[in-house]
Amino acid sequence: MRAVLQRVSEAAVRVEGEVIGQTGPGLLILVCAMQDDTEAEADQLAAKIAKLRIFPDAAGKMNLSIRDIGGAALVVSQFTLAADTSRGNRPGFSTAAPPAEGERLYDCFAERMRAQGIATETGRFGADMKVSLVNDGPVTIWMEV
C-alpha cells in the first residue's frame, strides 16, 4: 500500500457539497492499494503510521506520534498514487489494485487505524471528492509498505 500523510490542523472531504468526513489536528491520509496487496499491508501501514513521530513536542522537535497527541485521521482513497509516469505524458494506473479489491483494502486500512486507537473518518471510495486541508508545518510524508 502507498500513502501520503499530511500533518493537518484540520481537513475535510466533501461529496456533492456535503461534508462526509473531517478531522481536527492529526493526519490527512491519502491511501492507495496496489496489486497483490493484502490485509497484512493494511495492518503494517496502520501500525507504522500510528507510531510515526511527526508531531512536535514541547521543544518543537518532531518527537510525538498521532497517538501521543490524541490526534485523529481522515483517510481518503487515492488511486492516483499508483501513477506510472515513466512513459509518455499520460500516467498509467495499472499497478493499482482492481477497484473491488482496492475498496476492500481501503476499508480494511481505515478499520486498522481505528484498531490502533485513532479516531478515523473516511471519504467515499470511487467518488468525486473535494478535499480541503490546513497543512501544519507543512509536513507531508510519502510511505509505501
C-alpha positions in Angstrom: 0.0 0.0 0.0 1.1 3.5 -0.7 0.1 6.6 1.4 0.8 10.3 1.6 0.5 11.7 5.1 -0.2 15.3 5.6 0.0 16.7 9.2 -3.0 19.0 9.5 -4.7 21.4 11.8 -7.9 20.5 10.1 -9.1 18.6 7.0 -12.5 17.8 5.4 -13.8 15.8 2.4 -16.9 16.7 0.5 -19.0 14.8 -2.0 -21.6 16.8 -3.9 -21.1 19.7 -1.5 -21.8 17.7 1.7 -19.0 17.1 4.3 -18.8 13.3 4.7 -15.6 13.2 6.7 -13.4 15.6 8.7 -10.7 15.9 11.3 -9.2 18.5 13.6 -5.5 18.2 14.5 -4.0 15.0 13.2 -3.4 13.5 9.7 -5.0 13.5 6.3 -4.0 10.2 4.8 -4.3 9.6 1.1 -4.1 5.9 0.5 -3.8 3.5 -2.5 -3.9 -0.3 -2.5 -1.6 -1.7 -5.1 -1.8 -5.0 -7.0 -1.1 -8.0 -4.8 -1.6 -6.0 -1.6 -3.3 -7.9 1.3 -4.7 -7.1 4.7 -1.1 -7.6 6.0 0.0 -4.4 4.2 -3.0 -2.6 5.6 -2.0 -3.7 9.1 1.6 -2.8 8.6 0.9 0.6 7.2 -1.6 1.5 10.0 0.8 0.3 12.7 3.6 2.3 11.3 1.6 5.5 10.9 0.2 5.2 14.5 3.8 5.2 15.8 5.4 7.7 13.4 6.8 10.6 15.3 6.0 13.6 13.2 4.3 15.9 15.7 6.2 18.5 17.7 7.0 18.0 21.4 7.2 20.9 23.9 10.6 21.8 22.4 9.2 21.9 18.9 11.1 18.8 17.8 9.2 16.2 15.8 9.1 13.6 18.5 5.4 12.7 19.1 3.0 10.3 17.3 -0.6 10.9 16.4 -1.5 8.7 19.4 0.7 10.7 21.7 -1.1 13.9 20.8 -4.6 12.4 20.8 -4.9 13.3 17.1 -7.4 12.0 14.6 -7.2 10.8 11.0 -9.1 11.5 7.8 -8.5 8.6 5.3 -9.2 9.3 1.6 -8.8 6.8 -1.2 -6.4 8.0 -3.8 -5.7 5.5 -6.7 -3.6 8.1 -8.5 -0.8 7.3 -6.0 -0.2 4.3 -8.3 0.6 6.6 -11.2 3.3 5.4 -13.6 4.8 8.4 -15.4 7.8 6.6 -16.9 6.4 6.8 -20.4 4.6 9.4 -22.4 2.6 12.2 -21.0 -0.4 10.3 -19.6 0.0 8.5 -16.3 -0.8 4.8 -16.2 -2.6 3.2 -13.2 -2.3 -0.5 -14.0 -0.3 -1.2 -10.8 -3.3 -0.1 -8.6 -5.4 -2.9 -7.1 -8.6 -3.6 -9.1 -11.5 -1.4 -7.8 -13.3 -4.0 -5.7 -10.1 -5.1 -4.0 -8.9 -1.5 -3.6 -12.1 -0.6 -1.8 -11.9 -3.7 0.4 -8.3 -2.8 1.4 -9.2 0.9 1.8 -11.9 -0.1 4.3 -9.6 -2.5 6.0 -6.9 0.2 6.4 -9.4 2.6 8.0 -10.5 -0.1 10.4 -6.9 -0.9 11.3 -6.3 2.8 12.0 -9.3 2.7 14.4 -7.9 -0.5 16.0 -4.7 1.5 16.7 -6.9 3.7 18.9 -7.0 6.6 16.4 -10.4 8.3 15.7 -10.7 7.9 12.0 -13.2 9.3 9.4 -13.2 8.5 5.7 -14.0 9.8 2.3 -16.1 7.7 -0.1 -14.3 5.2 -2.3 -14.6 5.9 -6.0 -16.5 9.2 -5.5 -15.5 12.6 -7.0 -14.3 14.1 -3.7 -13.2 17.7 -2.8 -10.6 17.6 -0.1 -9.6 20.7 1.9 -6.9 20.9 4.5 -4.7 23.2 6.5 -1.3 21.6 6.3 0.6 22.0 9.6 4.3 22.7 9.1 3.9 21.9 6.3 4.7 18.2 6.9 4.0 15.8 4.1 5.4 12.3 4.0 5.2 9.5 1.4 5.1 5.9 2.6 5.0 2.5 1.0 4.8 -0.9 2.6 
